[in-house]
Amino acid sequence: MATVAAVIASTHHPFYYRASTATGEDRPPFADEWVAKIEAFRETLTRARPDVLVMVGSDHFHQIWLDNMPQFLIGKAPHYDGNFYNEEREFGLPRMFMPGHEELSTYLLREGIDAGFDLAFSNELRVDHSITCPLITLRPAADLPIVPVYTNIFAPPMPRPKRFVELGKTIRRLVEAWPSDQRVAIIGTGHLSLELGGPRQFGPHGPDPEFDRKAVGWIASADLGSALAEVSLDSLWEPGNATHGFMDFMLMMGVAGENAKADYADSLDLFHTMEAYFTWYPNGVDAP
């Protein structure tokens, strides 16, 4: 059976690529610290020696729109183009081309449907920065096949937080039951407190530092009981209008396993958001 070599959860700030590659006067003062943290985080994936990456993210209304909004979607294409024009323009993100893993995609779709999730799929999915940014930070060569899993965190009615957790647990169980000798890293990116287009968007910290403090604690210990007790679709509007992306972190806590302490945890207070990085090794790979 397949091995879950690593479970990784992080934020996906699209400005990292531009900040990390800028030079001279264009290089922001926080760039060196950010790069150092990302390089240490990257090593946690390298240590896991994965063969394939299952990547959880959310389309930012780039390809999936209100005329047909799936709650959960799996890409099953042979390859994926990455990044859209506005991401190139605003954040300097490069065009990317990533191999897919059709066998694992097809397996997760079939078994996921049988497990009670009416999963959508796409043979023509183009991915945005929720997938490409963790590749830039964790595997910049983008040389491993990926299975994108997209969730709806933007367009009501959204699934409730508990459903995200259930999907995370199901993905973990199905990957471990996949009849293969491959090493799989399951990677998911979401948001802590985040405001887009609102009055709290460009503060010196994330819009709700207290939520961020609690959220980082919940994630680092996979404390699903506390998170589910406090987090709801209604409550997630309070820390910022885009904080529903935290449900992707909850999905990854489900993948990690309830009350599983992260082998690696780090964060960075970065102007209008808190960046956070977590890695679990379910099969005992030594943490950095």
PyMOL commands that set and color helices and strands:
alter all, ss='L'
color gray80, all
select helices_A, chain A and resi 16-21+24-26+31-48+85-91+102-114+129-138+161-177+209-220+224-230+235-237+243-256
alter helices_A, ss='H'
color red, helices_A
select strands_A, chain A and resi 3-11+52-57+72-75+79-82+96-99+120-122+146-151+183-190+264-270+273-280
alter strands_A, ss='S'
color yellow, strands_A
deselect
rebuild
show_as cartoon
